[in-house]
Amino acid sequence: MNNITHKSPSYRMAVAQAVVSVSREETIAAIREGKVPKGNVFEMSRAAGLLAIKNTSNVIPDC
């Protein structure tokens, strides 16, 4: 491993975007209104993203 203690911290930002296709308009309305029976779709996607970030080193070699 290389010694990187001399490197200064750097600020990085990532932006993600998705397209969701559903078969019924009622589904989109339920998502927008927060009435999905299983809970908030956006909070679940954030949690899934955090889990994916934590597993990056297991998926990408030499990361």
Backbone as a chain_set.jsonl record, in Angstrom:
{"seq": "MNNITHKSPSYRMAVAQAVVSVSREETIAAIREGKVPKGNVFEMSRAAGLLAIKNTSNVIPDC", "coords": {"N": [[0.832, -1.191, 0.0], [0.374, 2.277, -0.63], [1.687, 5.178, 0.986], [-0.423, 7.656, 1.948], [-0.676, 9.788, 3.624], [0.266, 12.378, 3.345], [-1.379, 13.615, 1.547], [-3.855, 16.062, 0.909], [-7.252, 16.449, 2.056], [-9.969, 16.028, -0.252], [-12.828, 17.483, -1.784], [-15.64, 15.861, -2.985], [-18.387, 15.241, -5.138], [-21.293, 13.487, -6.049], [-23.86, 12.949, -8.418], [-26.93, 11.443, -8.913], [-29.314, 9.984, -11.131], [-32.503, 8.805, -12.169], [-34.822, 6.941, -14.171], [-38.111, 6.08, -13.855], [-40.341, 3.635, -14.758], [-43.698, 2.792, -14.852], [-46.688, 0.797, -14.921], [-49.144, 1.885, -14.358], [-50.866, 4.953, -13.82], [-51.818, 5.46, -11.294], [-49.977, 4.394, -9.591], [-47.756, 6.125, -9.729], [-49.0, 8.39, -8.695], [-49.519, 7.519, -6.069], [-46.902, 7.232, -5.122], [-45.98, 9.89, -5.256], [-47.72, 11.095, -3.427], [-47.066, 9.807, -1.121], [-48.325, 7.455, -0.314], [-47.796, 4.747, -0.568], [-48.231, 1.385, 0.254], [-46.073, -0.093, 1.369], [-44.364, 1.789, 2.38], [-42.264, 4.789, 2.34], [-41.021, 5.361, -0.771], [-38.804, 6.816, -1.676], [-37.164, 7.14, 0.598], [-36.47, 4.493, 1.048], [-34.983, 4.001, -1.248], [-32.832, 5.702, -0.783], [-31.695, 4.449, 1.458], [-30.967, 2.008, 0.293], [-29.049, 2.933, -1.478], [-27.064, 3.858, 0.311], [-26.303, 1.418, 1.474], [-25.225, 0.213, -0.79], [-23.039, 1.894, -1.263], [-21.449, 1.311, 0.96], [-20.675, -1.257, 0.31], [-19.026, -1.044, -1.864], [-16.239, -1.576, -2.039], [-16.241, -4.324, -1.969], [-17.3, -5.024, -4.378], [-15.987, -3.706, -6.477], [-12.829, -4.265, -7.671], [-9.686, -3.464, -6.098], [-10.516, -1.087, -4.931]], "CA": [[0.0, 0.0, 0.0], [1.091, 3.544, -0.682], [1.45, 6.113, 2.074], [-1.144, 8.824, 1.433], [-0.903, 10.724, 4.729], [0.636, 13.726, 2.923], [-2.402, 14.165, 0.655], [-4.9, 16.841, 1.577], [-8.598, 15.961, 1.733], [-10.605, 16.673, -1.397], [-14.288, 17.451, -1.779], [-16.204, 15.238, -4.177], [-19.836, 15.156, -5.109], [-21.874, 12.672, -7.113], [-25.278, 13.175, -8.66], [-27.55, 10.285, -9.555], [-30.606, 10.25, -11.741], [-33.145, 7.561, -12.594], [-36.11, 7.005, -14.851], [-38.966, 5.017, -13.335], [-41.486, 3.336, -15.624], [-44.718, 1.973, -14.21], [-47.779, 0.5, -15.847], [-50.379, 2.597, -14.007], [-50.722, 6.316, -13.291], [-52.134, 5.436, -9.863], [-48.731, 4.078, -8.878], [-47.004, 7.379, -9.633], [-49.738, 9.257, -7.766], [-49.291, 7.007, -4.711], [-45.514, 7.56, -4.756], [-45.914, 11.341, -5.018], [-48.504, 11.441, -2.24], [-46.559, 9.07, 0.035], [-49.347, 6.496, 0.105], [-47.424, 3.383, -0.948], [-48.43, 0.554, 1.451], [-44.822, -0.579, 1.961], [-43.593, 2.89, 2.944], [-41.729, 5.839, 1.482], [-40.168, 4.807, -1.825], [-37.56, 7.576, -1.767], [-36.322, 6.809, 1.751], [-35.932, 3.151, 0.821], [-33.935, 4.096, -2.264], [-31.658, 6.294, -0.121], [-31.091, 3.399, 2.286], [-30.324, 1.058, -0.621], [-27.844, 3.598, -1.97], [-26.05, 3.832, 1.373], [-25.791, 0.046, 1.563], [-24.384, -0.006, -1.968], [-21.785, 2.619, -1.045], [-20.644, 0.575, 1.939], [-20.195, -2.501, -0.292], [-18.264, -0.748, -3.078], [-14.942, -2.259, -2.044], [-16.462, -5.749, -2.22], [-17.763, -5.207, -5.752], [-14.99, -3.181, -7.41], [-11.475, -4.632, -7.231], [-8.703, -2.409, -5.824], [-11.174, 0.177, -4.588]], "C": [[0.869, 1.243, 0.0], [0.714, 4.422, 0.504], [0.785, 7.369, 1.499], [-1.398, 9.865, 2.521], [-0.569, 12.162, 4.344], [-0.433, 14.388, 2.041], [-3.45, 14.934, 1.454], [-6.272, 16.298, 1.171], [-9.176, 16.707, 0.527], [-12.117, 16.486, -1.318], [-14.762, 16.846, -3.092], [-17.707, 15.141, -4.022], [-20.3, 14.314, -6.295], [-23.361, 12.982, -7.216], [-25.817, 11.962, -9.402], [-28.918, 10.671, -10.091], [-31.187, 8.927, -12.215], [-34.44, 7.864, -13.333], [-36.917, 5.808, -14.376], [-40.151, 4.851, -14.278], [-42.437, 2.42, -14.878], [-45.878, 1.801, -15.181], [-49.052, 1.295, -15.558], [-50.071, 3.979, -13.443], [-50.976, 6.366, -11.79], [-50.884, 5.165, -9.025], [-47.901, 5.34, -8.683], [-47.682, 8.331, -8.646], [-49.507, 8.819, -6.322], [-47.881, 7.332, -4.232], [-45.408, 9.045, -4.415], [-46.614, 11.745, -3.73], [-48.036, 10.711, -0.981], [-47.531, 8.041, 0.561], [-49.056, 5.07, -0.354], [-47.51, 2.514, 0.306], [-47.136, 0.101, 2.136], [-43.944, 0.539, 2.514], [-43.085, 3.858, 1.894], [-40.711, 5.266, 0.502], [-38.816, 5.51, -1.861], [-36.626, 7.299, -0.594], [-35.711, 5.415, 1.592], [-34.82, 3.184, -0.225], [-32.674, 4.738, -1.688], [-30.933, 5.245, 0.728], [-30.37, 2.38, 1.411], [-29.036, 1.65, -1.187], [-26.732, 3.601, -0.941], [-25.458, 2.44, 1.542], [-24.874, -0.265, 0.387], [-23.032, 0.683, -1.809], [-20.877, 1.845, -0.099], [-20.061, -0.709, 1.355], [-19.363, -2.28, -1.551], [-16.96, -1.525, -3.133], [-15.081, -3.761, -2.25], [-16.802, -6.027, -3.678], [-16.704, -4.791, -6.77], [-13.597, -3.528, -6.896], [-10.581, -3.399, -7.05], [-9.343, -1.061, -5.508], [-10.924, 0.479, -3.122]], "O": [[1.964, 1.253, 0.562], [-0.427, 4.411, 0.966], [1.369, 8.059, 0.663], [-2.252, 10.735, 2.352], [-1.083, 13.088, 4.97], [-0.386, 15.598, 1.82], [-3.872, 14.508, 2.529], [-6.434, 15.754, 0.079], [-8.89, 17.888, 0.326], [-12.61, 15.462, -0.845], [-14.342, 17.263, -4.171], [-18.228, 14.978, -2.919], [-19.765, 14.42, -7.398], [-24.026, 13.244, -6.213], [-25.236, 11.512, -10.39], [-29.583, 11.567, -9.57], [-30.447, 8.029, -12.617], [-35.061, 8.909, -13.137], [-36.47, 4.665, -14.478], [-40.873, 5.808, -14.561], [-42.028, 1.392, -14.337], [-46.027, 2.563, -16.137], [-49.939, 1.375, -16.407], [-49.122, 4.146, -12.677], [-50.418, 7.211, -11.091], [-50.757, 5.646, -7.899], [-47.398, 5.591, -7.588], [-47.012, 8.996, -7.856], [-49.318, 9.661, -5.445], [-47.686, 7.67, -3.065], [-44.813, 9.412, -3.402], [-46.15, 12.639, -3.022], [-48.551, 10.967, 0.108], [-47.562, 7.777, 1.763], [-49.979, 4.271, -0.51], [-46.923, 2.865, 1.329], [-47.111, -0.069, 3.355], [-42.879, 0.262, 3.066], [-43.429, 3.761, 0.716], [-39.669, 4.751, 0.905], [-37.788, 4.861, -2.056], [-35.412, 7.23, -0.78], [-34.559, 5.194, 1.964], [-33.826, 2.47, -0.097], [-31.563, 4.36, -2.062], [-29.704, 5.168, 0.714], [-29.275, 1.935, 1.755], [-28.045, 0.939, -1.354], [-25.573, 3.371, -1.284], [-24.25, 2.294, 1.732], [-23.855, -0.935, 0.556], [-21.999, 0.123, -2.177], [-19.673, 1.739, -0.333], [-19.051, -1.204, 1.855], [-19.027, -3.245, -2.239], [-16.615, -2.077, -4.178], [-14.122, -4.411, -2.668], [-16.613, -7.144, -4.158], [-16.539, -5.441, -7.802], [-13.227, -3.121, -5.795], [-10.718, -2.413, -7.774], [-8.763, -0.014, -5.793], [-11.388, 1.501, -2.614]]}, "num_chains": 1, "name": "protein.A"}
